[in-house]
Amino acid sequence: MGPSVLLSGVQVAAGDRVLLDVPRLRIEPGERVAIVGPNGAGKSTLLKLIGGLVQARQGHVGVLGRALGPGLAAADRRALRRDTGLLMQGLHLVPRLSARENVLIGALARLRGAHAVRSLFRWYPQDLVAEADAALAVLGLGDRGDTRADRLSGGERQKVALARLQLQQPRLLLADEPTSALDPAATQAVCHALSAVAAAPGRTLLTVVHDLELLPLLATRVIGMADGRVRFDRPLGEAAPALLQSLYQRQTAEAAPAAPSDSSPVIRFASA
């Protein structure tokens, strides 16, 4: 089995501005990788590139054994959509559908024949409905299956999106700051749920992490980014707080050059 992600000589640009410059990056199946860095570092751009949401100006972008680009065959694009699970900040739930129906959307690629046709009318096999209800129950939403998505709280919507990923059964999961705007209790619950979804054998998880205390819950490898470039790539145990803080010191110095050097926040890891 080849790498889940392989980038070589990649650049992403907006006009003359280079947003991302990655000479080489390789991520193996089953890895749990966190992408960290200050605002504007290129973290989300990297995730969107791997997810096929933006295109590289140059270089090779390999995802799950397929080279992304204009020449990618339609069948390969469908396979990548099936095998790549996205948990972006917008969540992309359908507001008027229930929590259960939003979860069932994750299983559409698994349906064949008459079941696929019936799904157009929101009719799903009973075993899939039971699977969706079970996924919601594990996340503490067992009594919310019939509730419209637009009537759920932010934390509940995050959990519905996670349950949708569970039914999708992707090989590659891409999560962009999955705990943004959540309270501490919901943050912990979502992190544990995302880790559980990623626990299937061979399933790869890439997460853009803003709160560095959550790293032990989400990753065993840390990629540090600044100015659109990878500054370090290390196992979690070798990503010392001082190394992590170094990513933010330049941004802090530019924003407030007179601030003392010890003004950057102390980074502590939460227990896994």
Secondary structure, DSSP 4 states (H G I P E B T S, - for coil): ---SEEEEEEEEEETTEEEEEEEEEEE-TT-EEEEE-STTSSHHHHHHHHTTSS--SEEEEEETTEE-STT--HHHHHHHHHHEEEE-TT----TTSBHHHHHHHTTGGG--HHHHHHHTTT---HHHHHHHHHHHHHTT-TT-TTSBGGGS-HHHHHHHHHHHHHHH--SEEEEESTTTT--HHHHHHHHHHHHHHTTSTT-EEEEE-S-GGGHHHH-SEEEEEETTEEEEEEEGGG--HHHHHHHHHHHHHHH-TTS-GGGSPPP-PPP-
